[in-house]
């Protein structure tokens, strides 16, 4: 169940990331596609790193706990940055509309 939801989230973000990068952040299509490729590669590499650490050193549950803690710590910082970027982009759009 958990793996299915994680896969669904991955593909959902993957599909919408190009639109977000081009429309909200103003990147060109080429730059957005390049950044999505980097993001996808990073996701796959961390899966391999996690599998190696789990099998070699930590075990399944400790690896899940450590990577979940990393996820929680890292996911909080971008949400603040993204909200500032979105507010700035929205205010620029409102000024342009006037």
N, C-alpha and C positions, 0 to 999 in steps of 0.2 A: 504494500500500500504506500509506504513512504517513498520508495523508489519511483513508483508511478507518478506521484504528485511532484516529486523533484524533476522528473523528466518533462512533465506537463509545464511546469514553471520555466524550465530551461528553454523549451521551444517557444513558449509564449513570449518570453523576453527577447529571444533571438529574432522573432518575426517583427516585433515592434521597435527594436532598438535602432534600426536604420531610420525609421520615420522620426523617432525622437531626436536622433543626432542631426538629421537634416533640417527638420522643421523648427524644433525648439532651440537647439544649440547652433544652428546655422552652418553646419559643416557641409562641404560639397559631397556629392554622391560617392565619389571615389574615396575620400577620407572616411566617410561613414562606413562604407563597406570594408575598408582596411581595419578600422577600429572594431567592427563586429567580428572580423576574422581573428583578430588578436584576442578578443574576449572569449570566443569559442575555443581557441587553442589553449588559453589559460585554464578554462573550465576542465578540459580534457586532461591537461597536464597535472592539475591538482588531484584529479581522480586517481591517476597513476601513482603520484607521490603518496597519497593516502593509503592506497593498497599496499605499496611497498612498506611503509611505516607500520601498518597494521600487521602484515604478515611477518615482518622481521623483528620488530621491537615491542610495540605497545599492546597489541591485541585489538580485537574488534571494538570493544566498548570504550576503552580509553582513547582510541583514535577518534571515534565518533564524538566523544565529549570534548576533546581538544579542538577538533575542527569546528564543532558547533560554537565553542567559546570564541574562536577566531572570527567566525562568521558574524556573531552578535557584535563583537567589538568593531569590526570593519564596516558593518552595514549601517551603523549609526552615523559615522562621519559623512559618507556621501549623501545621506538624506538631508543633512543640514546644508551642504554645499549645493545640492540640486535645488532645494527650495529657494535659496538665494538667487541662483541663476534663473529659475522660473519667474520669480518676482521681478527681477531686473528685466528679463525679456518681455514680460507682460506689461511693465510700466513703459518700456520703449515702444511697444505696439500701441498702447493707449495714447502716447504722445504723438505718434505718427498718424493715428486716426483723426486727431484733432486738427 
